[in-house]
């Protein structure tokens, strides 16, 4: 190809790229104009797509992923647990940690975690190779290794014959009295996350297991077909997710795109 034709081809490619960029930029600006991110408090979790704040239009969030503010607290209305305070949202890993708000009719949040199927159309409990086991013992004891066994749970241990503990996947059977029985292996730990995944060191287990035992803190992943799949891909690329009301689909925001020189 001679130089004039080559330059013409490059110019055409740049024009098409520019036109595509302008359309994407306009789409992004429309979304950001209507759907800015929020926090209920300075240090509260950021609320952005696929979540939305209750005062925002429905198009600012995926179906069933509405949050609200109550004072400085971020609130999720879970279909099974009811109102929960959101303690963290990890968009890259599609994880939300919550604590059920204690009501007079539910004085022991941990009881509901072990006796009820908490999964909904949107929120699922994460699958983990690090199995956490709820055990029931007939005598009270002080765990020799507080980094692998937490408890007892005061609200479950309501008589002198049942004491409940949470044991990590690394706990040894020798760390427990002979009169302990495993009750459930489906209690997820609401870990903190960095870009590589959950922070599951022993100190973190000790802290988070206490939150499960004492306050019923738990964790969910979320999933809504192509919307949340597309958004997680954006997060892994270091970009935020938006939603096009014209195309009715999620898109990755294009901050910092480089056009033809």
C-alpha positions, -999 to 999 in steps of 0.1 A, spaced: 0 0 0 14 34 -10 18 62 16 -14 82 7 -36 52 9 -20 41 42 -26 75 57 -61 76 45 -67 42 61 -52 53 94 -74 85 93 -105 64 87 -97 41 116 -91 71 138 -123 88 128 -143 56 135 -125 52 168 -132 88 177 -169 84 168 -171 53 189 -154 72 218 -177 102 215 -207 78 217 -193 60 247 -183 93 264 -218 107 259 -233 75 273 -210 76 303 -218 113 309 -255 106 308 -251 78 333 -229 98 357 -252 128 355 -281 107 367 -263 81 388 -235 95 408 -219 74 436 -229 79 472 -218 72 508 -240 73 538 -211 84 559 -175 95 553 -161 60 560 -192 40 548 -191 17 518 -194 34 484 -227 29 467 -225 26 429 -237 4 401 -248 -24 402 -261 -11 436 -281 21 438 -294 44 466 -331 42 471 -335 79 461 -320 72 427 -338 61 395 -342 23 391 -318 25 361 -290 35 384 -288 -1 398 -295 -37 390 -329 -51 400 -330 -61 437 -298 -42 445 -312 -11 463 -295 3 494 -306 31 517 -292 54 544 -303 54 580 -283 81 597 -247 71 590 -255 35 583 -259 18 549 -289 -5 549 -297 -35 528 -333 -49 530 -327 -86 526 -357 -107 518 -349 -132 545 -329 -114 571 -348 -82 569 -329 -49 574 -292 -53 576 -263 -28 582 -238 -31 554 -202 -32 567 -183 -36 534 -188 -39 497 -161 -54 475 -171 -48 439 -141 -66 424 -150 -98 442 -188 -94 441 -190 -96 479 -211 -77 504 -208 -81 542 -238 -73 564 -250 -74 601 -287 -81 607 -304 -53 627 -315 -68 660 -352 -67 666 -372 -77 696 -385 -107 677 -350 -118 667 -327 -114 697 -302 -139 684 -292 -132 648 -268 -162 647 -299 -184 652 -314 -173 619 -281 -178 601 -280 -215 610 -317 -223 607 -328 -205 576 -320 -207 539 -307 -171 533 -303 -173 495 -325 -151 473 -328 -145 436 -299 -120 438 -278 -129 469 -261 -162 474 -238 -174 502 -202 -177 488 -187 -211 483 -154 -214 501 -128 -242 505 -122 -228 540 -150 -247 558 -162 -231 590 -180 -254 614 -205 -245 641 -200 -269 670 -222 -275 701 -205 -286 734 -221 -297 766 -195 -278 787 -182 -243 785 -144 -239 778 -119 -213 769 -104 -221 734 -67 -228 737 -63 -214 701 -85 -183 698 -73 -179 662 -91 -210 651 -120 -213 675 -144 -185 686 -171 -185 712 -192 -194 730 -221 -176 714 -239 -161 743 -273 -158 727 -273 -195 717 -257 -208 749 -288 -201 769 -286 -230 794 -260 -249 812 -259 -278 788 -253 -262 754 -224 -240 744 -218 -230 708 -185 -223 691 -173 -215 656 -143 -235 644 -121 -226 614 -111 -251 587 -76 -252 604 -89 -262 639 -78 -296 652 -102 -320 668 -79 -320 697 -86 -283 703 -122 -292 713 -135 -311 743 -147 -346 737 -183 -336 742 -185 -313 712 -206 -321 681 -204 -305 647 -238 -290 638 -233 -270 606 -205 -264 580 -223 -237 561 -214 -206 582 -195 -182 560 -169 -158 575 -173 -121 563 -136 -117 554 -120 -84 543 -107 -84 507 -79 -69 487 -73 -71 450 -60 -107 453 -89 -121 474 -99 -126 510 -76 -118 538 -79 -151 557 -50 -149 581 -55 -161 617 -59 -126 631 -87 -118 606 -105 -151 615 -104 -142 652 -119 -108 646 -145 -118 620 -155 -150 638 -164 -129 669 -186 -107 647 -204 -138 634 -208 -153 669 -218 -120 687 -237 -101 660 -246 -126 633 -224 -108 606 -225 -127 574 -215 -123 537 -231 -127 503 -222 -127 467 -246 -113 442 -255 -124 407 -279 -111 380 -272 -128 346 -252 -106 322 -254 -74 343 -232 -85 372 -209 -106 350 -202 -76 328 -197 -54 359 -172 -78 375 -152 -79 342 -151 -40 343 -138 -42 379 -111 -67 370 -100 -43 343 -97 -14 368 -128 3 355 -162 11 369 -195 -2 356 -224 18 342 -257 11 326 -270 23 292 -307 30 293 -307 31 255 -290 -2 249 -304 -18 282 -271 -32 291 -241 -27 314 -209 -11 301 -174 -3 313 -167 34 319 -140 46 296 -119 71 317 -85 76 302 -90 60 268 -62 68 243 -72 78 208 -50 79 177 -20 102 180 
